[in-house]
Amino acid sequence: MRATNSLTLGTDRALYRGELPATGWHRHASPVLLMGLSGRFALHLPHAPAQTCHSALVATGVEHVFDPCGEQVAMVYLEPDSAEARSLRTHFQSRGGVIFDPAAPVQARSSMDAYLRNFDLPSLLQLDCPTVAPIDARVARSLQCLRQLREQPLGRDGAAAAAQLSASHFNHLFHAEMGVSYRSYRVWSQVRAAMAGLGANVNLTQAALHGGFVDSSHFSRMFRQTFGMTPSSVLKPLREIVRV
């Protein structure tokens, strides 16, 4: 079956489905669920042999290489302040940041597709994900300011001011709550905003400006750092962009 690459963007989550090349080494500023839709894929971690699996959860900040091995795949990204991402942190801490084959076996491809489209993680995962406390209100305020579309992305000092904290205290609190530094998350947020600005015809220059990048070259460098791939290899094959 021929893949139709698609991108679904929600408020605090995103889904990419289709066929992709192998990535380079990279790390995300959000946890990701990787799923092989037509077969097994390979996941490479530093100082460990590659492991093949049907699904994997990779925590925020874990360096890895994702090789789809020519299969159709799905990648579900959760913003680290989302309830689902926060409920996974205990599992990640006890398993070294990567959980292999956490997804429940699904008999029908149509059922899996429905779970993915609806971001129905409880139906996909064989994990107990209890309700956890919401993120610290001060960090939440800084995230609200960062996520507002602006020509100049919010710097650390501005984010600290929004949280009513000193820069050093803010850095510590942000990393503790989000699992990633503010600088790394700001780049992630810009890349996500750039993708949200994509229209029917993918224009990388317009996407870069929408994400607050200086130009398309800056966007391309940060995109490759974030996903381990060039933006063209990910965005040009897109046939559908859905916002939910």
Backbone hydrogen bonds, N-H to C=O, Kabsch-Sander energy under -0.5 kcal/mol:
donor,donor_aa,acceptor,acceptor_aa,energy
5,N,3,A,-0.5
6,S,17,R,-2.3
7,L,240,E,-2.4
8,T,15,L,-3.0
9,L,242,V,-3.0
10,G,8,T,-0.5
10,G,13,R,-3.2
14,A,77,Y,-2.1
15,L,8,T,-2.8
16,Y,75,M,-2.2
17,R,6,S,-2.4
18,G,73,V,-2.3
23,T,66,F,-2.3
24,G,228,G,-2.0
26,H,64,H,-1.7
27,R,225,Q,-0.8
32,V,58,V,-2.2
33,L,76,V,-2.7
34,L,32,V,-0.6
34,L,56,A,-3.3
35,M,74,A,-2.6
36,G,54,H,-3.0
37,L,35,M,-0.6
37,L,72,Q,-2.9
38,S,72,Q,-1.2
41,F,53,C,-2.5
42,A,67,D,-2.9
43,L,51,Q,-2.6
44,H,65,V,-2.7
48,A,45,L,-1.3
51,Q,43,L,-2.2
53,C,41,F,-2.1
56,A,34,L,-2.2
57,L,99,I,-2.5
58,V,32,V,-2.6
58,V,56,A,-0.5
59,A,97,G,-3.0
61,G,28,H,-2.8
62,V,59,A,-1.6
63,E,61,G,-0.6
64,H,26,H,-2.3
65,V,44,H,-2.0
67,D,42,A,-2.8
67,D,65,V,-0.6
71,E,68,P,-1.9
73,V,18,G,-3.0
74,A,35,M,-2.6
75,M,16,Y,-2.5
76,V,33,L,-2.7
77,Y,14,A,-2.8
77,Y,75,M,-0.6
78,L,31,P,-2.1
79,E,12,D,-2.8
82,S,79,E,-2.5
86,R,82,S,-2.3
87,S,83,A,-1.8
88,L,84,E,-0.8
88,L,85,A,-0.8
89,R,85,A,-0.5
89,R,86,R,-0.8
92,F,88,L,-2.3
93,Q,89,R,-2.5
94,S,90,T,-1.6
95,R,91,H,-0.9
95,R,92,F,-0.7
97,G,92,F,-2.3
98,V,95,R,-1.0
99,I,57,L,-2.5
100,F,98,V,-0.5
101,D,55,S,-3.4
104,A,124,L,-3.2
107,Q,105,P,-0.5
112,M,108,A,-1.7
113,D,109,R,-2.6
114,A,110,S,-1.9
115,Y,111,S,-2.4
116,L,112,M,-2.5
117,R,113,D,-2.6
118,N,114,A,-1.9
119,F,116,L,-1.5
120,D,115,Y,-3.0
121,L,119,F,-1.6
123,S,120,D,-0.5
124,L,120,D,-1.0
124,L,121,L,-0.6
125,L,121,L,-3.0
126,Q,102,P,-3.5
129,C,127,L,-0.7
140,A,136,D,-2.4
141,R,137,A,-1.9
142,S,138,R,-1.6
143,L,139,V,-2.3
144,Q,140,A,-2.1
145,C,141,R,-1.9
146,L,142,S,-2.3
147,R,143,L,-2.5
148,Q,144,Q,-0.6
148,Q,145,C,-0.8
159,A,155,G,-2.3
160,A,156,R,-2.7
161,A,157,D,-2.2
162,A,158,G,-2.1
163,A,159,A,-1.6
164,Q,161,A,-0.9
165,L,160,A,-2.5
170,F,166,S,-2.8
171,N,167,A,-2.5
172,H,168,S,-1.9
173,L,169,H,-2.5
174,F,170,F,-3.2
175,H,171,N,-2.1
176,A,172,H,-2.1
177,E,173,L,-2.3
178,M,174,F,-2.9
179,G,175,H,-2.3
185,Y,181,S,-2.3
186,R,182,Y,-2.6
187,V,183,R,-1.8
188,W,184,S,-2.0
189,S,185,Y,-2.8
190,Q,186,R,-2.2
191,V,187,V,-2.5
192,R,188,W,-2.5
193,A,189,S,-2.2
194,A,190,Q,-2.4
195,M,191,V,-2.1
196,A,192,R,-2.1
197,G,193,A,-1.1
198,L,195,M,-1.4
199,G,201,N,-0.5
202,V,200,A,-0.6
204,L,202,V,-0.5
207,A,203,N,-2.4
208,A,204,L,-2.5
209,L,205,T,-2.1
210,H,206,Q,-2.1
211,G,207,A,-1.6
212,G,209,L,-1.3
213,F,208,A,-2.6
219,F,215,D,-2.1
220,S,216,S,-2.5
221,R,217,S,-2.2
222,M,218,H,-2.2
223,F,219,F,-2.6
224,R,220,S,-2.4
225,Q,221,R,-2.0
226,T,222,M,-1.9
227,F,223,F,-3.1
228,G,224,R,-2.1
234,V,230,T,-1.0
235,L,231,P,-3.5
236,K,231,P,-0.5
236,K,232,S,-1.5
238,L,235,L,-1.3
239,R,5,N,-3.0
240,E,5,N,-0.9
242,V,7,L,-3.1
244,V,9,L,-2.6
